[in-house]
Amino acid sequence: MRLWSIHPKYLDPKGLVALWREALLAQKVLRGKTKGYRNHPQLERFKKSPSPASAIAVYLIHVYEESRNRGYRFDRKRIGRAGRKPKAIPVTAGQIKHEFTRLLEKTKKRSPLFHKRISKTKRIMPHPLFKKVRGRVEKWEKKR
């Protein structure tokens, strides 16, 4: 499971579709509707939120909006109710950089034209649910 901290606009088509599916799975986990993945490290930051279900719903809404910008037809009805807008979740600058580097590695092979376009990015934006703070790669990040 990869719930990117970077803005969904940086994801190539395969990456955006995968994120949609994985975030929907995360939503099920956070709502207690599955037995698997309950202790997945990617979910830690959502679980720390006062309302994990609202946080993942807001996360999904932004992924959905990016899909609409690209003309995709993701099903908005699959997103749970967000309720009150959750506070921004902090994510470290090191994590943002780590994820963008990882994305560049992935897109170099599977989406060369997309890779070329995003590789020129100077300032990497986080996903709108997140707020960039100082720091290294997050502790929950799986070491490769």
N, C-alpha and C positions, 0 to 999 in steps of 0.2 A: 504494500500500500504506500503510495506517495501522495501526500496532500501538500502540494507545492506552496511555499511561502511567497514565491514571486508572483507578480501579476499574471493572470491567465493569458494576457495578450502576447506573452513571450513564447507560449507553447505552440508547437507545430500542430497540424490537424490530428495526428495520432496521439500526441500528448494531451490535447484538450479532451478528446473522446475518452481516453484512459482516465484522466482526472475526473470527469463527470461520473464515470462508473465507480471509481474508487471512493469518491466523496459520497455517492449514494449509499455505498456499503458502509462507510463511516457513519452516516446518518442512522442507518439501521442499528449499528453497534451502540451508538450513543443513546438511542431510544430503547435499548434493551430488547431488540427484536431479533437477535442472533446470538448464538453461543460462541462462535469463533471471533477472533481478532479483538476481544475485549481488552487485552493488555498490550495492544500494539503501541509502540513508542510514538508513532505519529499522532495518536489521539490524546497524548498527555496534555498538550496545551489547550485543547478543547475541553477536556475534563476539568481543568483548573478554572474555567470560565464559570461565572455564577449560573449561567444557563447553557450547558453544553448543546442542547437541542437547538436553541436559538442561534448559537454561534455557528454550528454546522449549516443551518438553514441559510444564514446570511452568506456564508462562504459559498454555498451552492448557487445562491441567487446571482452572485458575481460571475461565476462560471457560466451560468445560463445566459447572462447578459452578453458575455463575450461570444458565446455560441450564436446568439441572435445577430451580433455585429458581423459575423462571418456568413450568415445565411443558413446556419444549421437549424435543425428542428428538434432540439432537445425538448423533452416533455416537462414543462413547468409544474404540472400537477404532482410530479414525483417529489417535489421539495416540500418538506414539512413546514408548518407555520413558524415564522420567525419570532413572533411576539415582539417584545421590546427590543430595540436595537442594542446588541451587546456592546460593551466597551471594546475598544481596539485591543487585540492581543499582542503583546510585545514579541518581537522576533529580532534576533541579533543581526547586525550588519554582516558578521562572519557567516551566518547561516544563509543569508540572501546571496552572498558571493559564492558560497559553496554550491548552492542549488543552481545558480546560473551557470557556473562552470560545468556542473554535471549535465545540465540541459544542452549546453554547447557540444559536449562530447556525444550525446545521443543524437542530436540533430545533424551533426556533421555527416553521419552515415545515412540516416533515414530520410532526411529532408534537406539536401544540400542548398537549395535556393533559399529556403526559410532560414537555414543556419547563417548563410551569408548576410541576410538582412539583420538578424538579431545580434550577430557578432560585432556589429558597429555600435551597439548600445554602450553609452558612457555611464549613465546613471540608472541603476536597476530599481524599478519600483516594486514594493511589496504588494501582495494581494491586498485589496482594500480593507479586509477585515483586520489586517495586521499593521502594527506600528513599528517602524524600524528603530532599534535602540543599539547602543554600542555593545560590542561583545564579539566573542569568537563563535565558532560553530556550536549549535545547541547540544546539550548533553544527551538529549534523546536521539540525536542523529546516529543512524547505524554506521559504524565504521566499515570501510571497504577494504 
